[in-house]
Amino acid sequence: MQIKRDYSQPFFSDRRRRHGIWRWLVLYVVIIIGFLFFVDNNFSALQLLALSAVGQAPPPTPFASDLANQGMQDYAAGDLQGAHDFLKRAVMQQPTNVDYLYNYGRTLIELGADDDTLYAEAVQIGEQAIEANPNDPRGYAIKAKAMDLNGDSANAVPVGQAGLQVDRNFAPLYSALSGAYRDINRYDVAIQSAEQAIKLDPSDPDAHRVYALALIWVGRNDEALDQLQQAVGLAPNLAPPYFELASMYRTMAVQDPNGGTNDYELAVATYEKILAMQPQNSKAFQRLCSTYIEIGDFQRGQGYCEDSLAIDPNFPDALRDLGHAEYSQRNYEGAIEEFTKCAQVESTRAEADQDIECFYLRGLSYYYLGDCQQAWDTLTDSVNRVRLTSSDPNNPVLQNTVHGLQLVTQNCSGFGGRALPTPIPPTAIPPTPIGG
């Protein structure tokens, strides 16, 4: 029998094949969507993996403990700014860790010697540590010391006393209290507190530093010098104790009736020691400049001030001292230029906190150049600035400024009849009330 076939139709049916293609298309779309969803949810990790494959991946975020350890290594090495940066990052990661808060607060306090705005931040760090653990004395120590240095000494005392209620054997509390007591003129208690701090922890350089400051205020300079020398020995890489030691040498040199040559040499050697550790320390150069101005070597002092300003062009102390050095060498034009820069930088501070030397010596410079109107205006402004902070008629800056005004009235045409500033009369004592 012959089978008839329709050769216009395909020999094999394509129904099954069409169903299979659709299934593969759906599966393919599902896979693509799943892949895109995976990439979207893991983009950061995949990006990091891709960058790592070509050697361009950023370093991983370090743990807070690693940051804190590096910060303390920098602190011990004398790199306070490096310590600040690492410890700040550690605190940001773990804001309730009292270990990190305490060491960050210590660093802020040391850096505050050059930037007093950091004391307020240190107060906040102390509060943060107390809130994190009220039974840990370290937060109280940081807060009390920072409050004292920030000008709130009277209120720092109860904070330190509250810390002693937590732990009476924590030496930094006594150091903080010593500074606060000294600043409210309770020198006997300040000395006792510092002695207790040293008794509890003889290896704490801060205890010796605060004891030295208390001794200075009662005139026991030789003992203070010994304490500062011990502090330097205990923290040989930390610059602030060296600055305090050099300042002590300069104080003793000024008080030496024989001229203090040896003490000045020791001060210079101490500043040079700082520069050996930190060659870019602008403050050390400025202090050398100031020391040589005290000695009377204005030319050498000028060189050190210029070195300081090459590092920090807006350092007001260096601008002031450079102006002073040029003024003393009768370069009045140069002195005016530096004093003007100093005044511009100081204008960012409260008027009572501005360095008066940048104003009154500029006025005297104008006088010696024959610019009488500028001299009169600048010296009059200087008198007003002095009186913001002192009512003492024997204030040497006030006397020098008034003397400059006298020179203007005596030697400048048209100024002979001008009235000079008169002393501020003493405040009258109020009458005793009836029955008082």
Helices and strands as residue ranges (DSSP letters): H 15-41, H 43-53, H 64-76, H 80-93, H 98-111, H 118-132, H 137-149, H 153-166, H 171-183, H 187-200, H 205-217, H 221-234, H 239-255, H 261-277, H 282-295, H 298-311, H 316-328, H 332-346, G 351-353, H 357-368, H 372-389, H 396-411
